[in-house]
Amino acid sequence: MEKIIKPSSGYVMILIILAAIAFGIFMLLNGNPIVGAPLLIIALFCIPGFFIVEPNKAMVLLLFGDYKGTVKANGFFWVNPFMTKKKISLRVRNFENKPLKVNDKIGNPVMVGTIVVWQVEDTFKATFDVDDYENFVHLQSDAAVRKMAGSYPYDNFEDEDAEVTLRSGVEEVNHSLEAEIVDRLNHAGIKVIEARISHLAYASEIASAMLQRQQATAIVAARQKIVEGAVGMVEMALEDLKGKEIIEFDEEKKATMISNLMVVLCSDKSASPVLNVGTLHQ
């Protein structure tokens, strides 16, 4: 468990050590090495106990393998020279994970890239519970992406009942990803500030086929709208002609006119008009 401590001020200790060195030299010069020499040795031995803690940094202290505490306060300090000191950054860090090939819920290979913003919260766990907490963050983030991607389909083309997909459910998917990473990195004393998807696409081996499927779906939807509009326009035209008594159609002529209007309205090319110089029956 992390234990916060505040060691002795380095400014006070440096004055004491400088005074001890000066007094030791004075005693040596005055022919008293019995006092001067040990005093100089002790003073010099104490010098390695000094250290500086910068803003958003921490110093983990160990004495012969025993954890003594963590210094998070900024400043100049002095501790027992026998203590081992390990500096850890508490600054907010982020990394952008390169697109990783994973399988979605249906089994389609997709490429998912992520951005994770994190910082060390518990220096004891980050130092002693894992070998390399930075590498641990990267590996566990990859594992979280794989698990998250396997919980949702890429889209709802194949899974029409899916309410949340990787493409459409951005907020839900990012929340799920962040929760998964938080759970995994808690063992290393890492605080996850944000985790989100930065890249999402089908894998290259199926990207072309999926693009064609999306295009076909879009074309079918567009054609459906065109047909619906054309039917309405034909119905309106026939009703206007009948209401204004411009011309009377029998069933055969009505079918011919409907056919011609549907071709003109639904065609993806401009119609070429044909002028009838005879009667309607020719």
C-alpha positions as CSV (number, residue, x, y, z in Angstrom):
1,M,0.0,0.0,0.0
2,E,1.3,3.4,-0.9
3,K,2.6,5.5,2.1
4,I,3.3,9.2,1.6
5,I,6.2,10.6,3.7
6,K,8.0,13.9,3.9
7,P,11.7,13.5,4.7
8,S,14.1,16.0,6.2
9,S,14.7,19.3,4.4
10,G,17.8,19.2,2.2
11,Y,18.6,22.8,2.9
12,V,19.1,22.2,6.6
13,M,21.1,19.1,6.1
14,I,23.4,20.7,3.6
15,L,24.2,23.5,6.1
16,I,25.0,20.8,8.7
17,I,27.2,18.8,6.3
18,L,29.1,21.9,5.1
19,A,29.7,22.9,8.7
20,A,30.9,19.4,9.5
21,I,33.3,19.4,6.5
22,A,34.7,22.8,7.5
23,F,35.1,21.8,11.1
24,G,36.8,18.5,10.0
25,I,39.2,20.3,7.7
26,F,39.9,22.8,10.6
27,M,40.7,19.9,12.9
28,L,43.0,18.3,10.4
29,L,44.9,21.5,9.8
30,N,45.3,21.9,13.6
31,G,46.9,18.4,14.0
32,N,43.8,16.6,15.3
33,P,43.1,13.8,12.7
34,I,41.3,11.6,15.2
35,V,38.3,14.0,15.2
36,G,38.8,15.6,11.8
37,A,39.1,12.5,9.6
38,P,36.0,10.6,10.8
39,L,34.0,13.9,10.6
40,L,35.0,14.4,7.0
41,I,34.2,10.7,6.2
42,I,30.8,10.9,7.8
43,A,30.0,14.2,6.0
44,L,31.0,12.9,2.6
45,F,29.0,9.7,3.3
46,C,25.9,11.7,3.9
47,I,26.0,13.5,0.6
48,P,24.3,10.7,-1.5
49,G,21.2,11.2,0.7
50,F,20.2,14.4,-1.1
51,F,17.6,14.3,-3.9
52,I,15.2,16.6,-5.6
53,V,11.5,16.0,-6.4
54,E,10.2,18.0,-9.4
55,P,6.6,18.9,-10.0
56,N,4.4,15.9,-10.9
57,K,7.2,13.5,-10.0
58,A,7.5,11.2,-7.1
59,M,10.4,9.4,-5.3
60,V,10.0,5.8,-4.0
61,L,12.3,5.0,-1.1
62,L,13.5,1.6,-0.1
63,L,15.9,0.6,2.7
64,F,17.6,-2.8,2.2
65,G,14.6,-3.9,0.1
66,D,12.0,-2.7,2.6
67,Y,9.5,-0.1,1.2
68,K,9.7,3.0,3.4
69,G,7.4,5.4,1.6
70,T,6.9,7.7,-1.4
71,V,7.8,11.4,-1.5
72,K,5.3,13.4,-3.6
73,A,6.0,16.8,-2.2
74,N,8.2,19.0,-4.4
75,G,11.5,20.3,-3.1
76,F,15.0,19.5,-1.9
77,F,15.2,16.6,0.6
78,W,17.7,14.4,2.5
79,V,17.2,10.8,3.6
80,N,19.4,8.0,4.9
81,P,22.2,7.5,2.4
82,F,21.6,3.7,2.5
83,M,18.1,4.2,1.0
84,T,17.5,3.3,-2.6
85,K,15.7,6.0,-4.5
86,K,13.5,5.4,-7.6
87,K,11.9,8.3,-9.4
88,I,8.4,7.9,-11.0
89,S,6.6,10.4,-13.2
90,L,3.1,11.4,-12.1
91,R,2.4,13.4,-15.2
92,V,-0.5,12.7,-17.5
93,R,0.6,10.7,-20.5
94,N,-1.1,9.4,-23.5
95,F,-0.3,7.0,-26.3
96,E,-2.0,6.3,-29.6
97,N,-2.2,2.6,-30.2
98,K,-1.6,1.7,-33.9
99,P,-4.6,0.1,-35.6
100,L,-4.9,-3.5,-34.3
101,K,-6.6,-6.2,-36.3
102,V,-9.4,-7.8,-34.2
103,N,-12.6,-9.7,-34.8
104,D,-16.0,-8.1,-34.2
105,K,-18.9,-9.9,-32.6
106,I,-19.8,-11.5,-35.9
107,G,-16.2,-12.5,-36.7
108,N,-15.4,-9.9,-39.3
109,P,-11.8,-8.7,-39.1
110,V,-11.6,-5.0,-38.4
111,M,-8.8,-2.5,-37.7
112,V,-9.2,-0.6,-34.4
113,G,-6.9,2.1,-33.2
114,T,-7.2,3.7,-29.7
115,I,-5.9,6.6,-27.7
116,V,-5.4,6.1,-24.0
117,V,-4.7,9.0,-21.5
118,W,-3.3,7.8,-18.2
119,Q,-1.1,8.6,-15.2
120,V,0.4,6.8,-12.3
121,E,-1.9,7.1,-9.2
122,D,-0.4,4.5,-6.8
123,T,3.4,4.5,-6.9
124,F,3.6,1.3,-4.7
125,K,1.5,-0.8,-7.2
126,A,3.3,0.7,-10.2
127,T,6.7,-0.1,-8.8
128,F,6.2,-3.5,-7.1
129,D,3.1,-5.1,-8.5
130,V,4.2,-5.2,-12.1
131,D,7.6,-5.5,-13.8
132,D,7.2,-2.6,-16.2
133,Y,4.1,-0.5,-15.7
134,E,4.5,1.4,-19.1
135,N,4.7,-1.9,-21.0
136,F,1.8,-3.2,-18.9
137,V,-0.4,-0.2,-20.0
138,H,0.3,-1.0,-23.7
139,L,-0.3,-4.7,-23.4
140,Q,-3.5,-4.5,-21.3
141,S,-4.9,-1.8,-23.6
142,D,-4.5,-4.1,-26.6
143,A,-6.2,-6.9,-24.7
144,A,-9.1,-4.5,-23.7
145,V,-9.5,-3.5,-27.4
146,R,-9.8,-7.2,-28.4
147,K,-12.4,-7.9,-25.8
148,M,-14.4,-4.8,-26.5
149,A,-14.4,-5.3,-30.3
150,G,-15.7,-8.9,-29.7
151,S,-18.7,-7.5,-27.9
152,Y,-20.2,-5.5,-30.8
153,P,-20.7,-5.9,-34.5
154,Y,-19.0,-3.5,-36.9
155,D,-22.4,-2.4,-38.2
156,N,-25.9,-3.8,-38.4
157,F,-25.9,-5.1,-41.9
158,E,-25.5,-8.6,-40.8
159,D,-26.9,-8.2,-37.3
160,E,-30.0,-6.1,-37.8
161,D,-31.1,-6.5,-34.2
162,A,-27.9,-4.9,-32.8
163,E,-28.8,-1.6,-31.2
164,V,-25.1,-0.6,-30.6
165,T,-22.4,-1.1,-33.2
166,L,-18.8,-0.1,-33.4
167,R,-19.7,2.5,-36.1
168,S,-22.9,4.0,-34.7
169,G,-22.5,3.6,-30.9
170,V,-19.5,5.8,-30.4
171,E,-20.3,6.9,-26.8
172,E,-21.3,3.5,-25.6
173,V,-18.4,1.8,-27.3
174,N,-15.9,4.3,-25.9
175,H,-17.4,4.0,-22.4
176,S,-17.1,0.2,-22.6
177,L,-13.5,0.4,-23.7
178,E,-12.6,2.8,-20.9
179,A,-14.3,0.6,-18.3
180,E,-12.4,-2.4,-19.5
181,I,-9.0,-0.6,-19.5
182,V,-9.7,0.9,-16.0
183,D,-10.4,-2.6,-14.6
184,R,-7.2,-4.0,-16.1
185,L,-4.9,-1.2,-15.2
186,N,-6.1,-0.8,-11.6
187,H,-3.8,-3.7,-10.7
188,A,-0.8,-1.5,-11.6
189,G,-2.0,1.6,-9.8
190,I,-2.7,3.4,-13.1
191,K,-5.5,5.9,-13.4
192,V,-7.2,6.0,-16.8
193,I,-8.4,9.6,-17.6
194,E,-9.8,8.8,-21.1
195,A,-9.9,6.0,-23.6
196,R,-11.4,6.3,-27.0
197,I,-11.3,4.8,-30.5
198,S,-9.2,6.8,-33.0
199,H,-9.4,4.6,-36.0
200,L,-12.0,2.1,-37.2
201,A,-12.2,0.3,-40.5
202,Y,-12.6,-3.1,-42.0
203,A,-9.4,-5.1,-42.5
204,S,-7.9,-4.8,-46.0
205,E,-8.8,-8.4,-47.0
206,I,-12.6,-7.7,-46.7
207,A,-12.7,-3.9,-47.1
208,S,-13.4,-4.0,-50.9
209,A,-16.2,-6.5,-50.5
210,M,-17.8,-4.6,-47.6
211,L,-17.5,-1.3,-49.6
212,Q,-19.4,-2.9,-52.5
213,R,-22.0,-4.1,-50.1
214,Q,-22.5,-0.7,-48.6
215,Q,-22.7,0.8,-52.1
216,A,-25.3,-1.7,-53.1
217,T,-27.3,-1.1,-50.0
218,A,-27.2,2.7,-50.7
219,I,-28.3,2.2,-54.4
220,V,-31.2,-0.1,-53.4
221,A,-32.4,2.5,-50.8
222,A,-32.1,5.3,-53.4
223,R,-34.0,3.3,-56.0
224,Q,-36.7,2.5,-53.5
225,K,-37.2,6.2,-52.9
226,I,-37.2,7.0,-56.6
227,V,-39.8,4.3,-57.3
228,E,-42.0,5.6,-54.4
229,G,-41.8,9.1,-55.8
230,A,-42.5,8.0,-59.4
231,V,-45.6,6.0,-58.4
232,G,-46.9,9.1,-56.6
233,M,-46.2,11.3,-59.6
234,V,-47.9,8.9,-62.0
235,E,-50.9,8.6,-59.8
236,M,-51.1,12.4,-59.5
237,A,-50.8,12.8,-63.3
238,L,-53.6,10.3,-64.1
239,E,-55.8,11.9,-61.5
240,D,-55.3,15.4,-63.0
241,L,-55.9,14.2,-66.5
242,K,-59.1,12.5,-65.4
243,G,-60.3,15.4,-63.3
244,K,-59.8,18.0,-66.0
245,E,-61.3,15.7,-68.6
246,I,-58.5,16.3,-70.9
247,I,-58.4,12.8,-72.2
248,E,-60.1,9.5,-71.5
249,F,-57.9,6.4,-71.1
250,D,-59.0,2.8,-71.5
251,E,-57.1,0.2,-69.5
252,E,-54.6,-0.5,-72.3
253,K,-53.8,3.1,-72.9
254,K,-53.5,3.7,-69.1
255,A,-51.1,0.8,-68.8
256,T,-49.0,2.2,-71.7
257,M,-48.9,5.7,-70.2
258,I,-48.0,4.3,-66.8
259,S,-45.2,2.2,-68.3
260,N,-43.8,5.2,-70.2
261,L,-43.9,7.5,-67.2
262,M,-42.2,5.0,-64.9
263,V,-39.4,4.5,-67.5
264,V,-38.9,8.3,-67.7
265,L,-39.0,8.9,-64.0
266,C,-37.0,5.9,-62.8
267,S,-34.3,5.8,-65.6
268,D,-30.8,6.9,-64.6
269,K,-30.4,8.5,-68.0
270,S,-32.3,11.3,-69.7
271,A,-35.2,10.0,-71.8
272,S,-35.2,10.6,-75.6
273,P,-38.6,11.9,-76.7
274,V,-40.4,10.4,-79.7
275,L,-42.8,12.7,-81.5
276,N,-46.0,11.1,-82.6
277,V,-47.2,12.8,-85.8
278,G,-50.2,10.5,-86.3
279,T,-53.0,9.5,-84.0
280,L,-52.8,8.0,-80.5
281,H,-53.5,4.6,-82.1
282,Q,-50.5,4.7,-84.4
